[in-house]
Amino acid sequence: MQDFLLPNEEIQYKFDLKKFVVNDEKYSELVITNKRLICYKRSGLILKKDNMLSMNLRQIDGIKFKEVGIVRKKGVVEILGSIKWTIKSSRENAKVLYNFLIEKLPLSEPIKH
């Protein structure tokens, strides 16, 4: 992960969610730096492959949380901006992520659902 950081970029928090989905792609880590949100996954036993998705914090206009499902509820966090991320994880992980983002990001008003 350190190889992908920009100059003067520092990791603020790292969510190791084991498995979560962003826009139908599976990832294992969500990293919040002082500049970006980064989704990261490393795969392969011998030949390692890195897969990464990032969004500049200045692109974020709002954050939305909702629960889906009846018996096995999942949490969905939508990050809204010039591009939209839909993050699906366990209900507990999604709530922690949502609350962290609302608290730490410079948003004017949280979007309520």
N, C-alpha and C positions, 0 to 999 in steps of 0.2 A: 504494500500500500504506500509506503514512504516514497517509492519511485514515481508515483503519480502526482505527488503534491507540487504545487506551484511555488516559486520563490516567495518567501515570507508567509506561506500558508501553514497554519498550525491546526492540528486535530483538537477540537473542543470536546467531542464526545463520540464514542463508538458503540453502536448497538450491534451486538452479535445475536441476531435473531434466528440463527440456525437455518431457517428457510423462510423467505418471504418473496412475494411476487410484486414486481413493478411493471405495469403495462404488459402483462403476460410473460415476462421474463423472470426467471428465478435467480435470486441473489442470496448471499449469506451474511453480508455485513452492510450496515448503513452508517456512514461516517459523516459527522458534521464538523466542518472546519470553520475558520473565521471568514472563509470566502465562498464555500460551496457545500452542497449536499452531494455525497458520493455513494452510489450503490456499487458493491464490489463482490465478485465471486472468482475463486480460483478453482479450476477443474483439472483433471488428468492425474494419473498416478505417476507416470514417468515423464511424459512431455506435458509440462504445466502450461495452462492457458489462463490468462487473465481476462476477465470481462468486467467492464466498468461503464457506469452511466453517471453523469454529473449535471448539476444545475447550479448556476450562480445564485447566491442568496438574494441578490437584487432583483432577480426575475420573479420572486415569489410574491403573489398578491394576496393569497389567503390559504387557509387550511380548513379542511372539513373532515369530520369523523362520523362514521355510521357503523352499525352492526348489521350483519346479514346472516341469514340462516335461521333455522328453527331449533333443531336439536343441538347441532355442533356449530355454535355461533362463531363467526369470524369477525375480525375488525377490519375496517377499510378506512385508510387515511388518504384523502385526496389533497394533493399540493397543487394549488392553482396559480397560474402565472402565464407567461408567454408560451410555455409548454405545460402540459398537465401530467402529473404522476399520480397513478392510482396504486397505493401500496396495500396489499392484502397480507394479513398475518393472523396469529391468534388474537382473540379479543383483548387479552391482557397486554400483550406486546404492543398492539395498535394503540391502546389507551395511553400507555407509557410514552410512546413515540409522539402521539398527538399533544399530550400535556407538555412534554419537553419542548416541542417545536413552538407551541403557543407562548410558552414562557421565555424562550431564548431568542426567537426571531423578531426582528423589528417590524412587526405588522401593525397596521393602524387598528383594525378590528378583526377578531376572529369571525369566521363565517359559521353560523349556526345552522344546524339541519333540523 
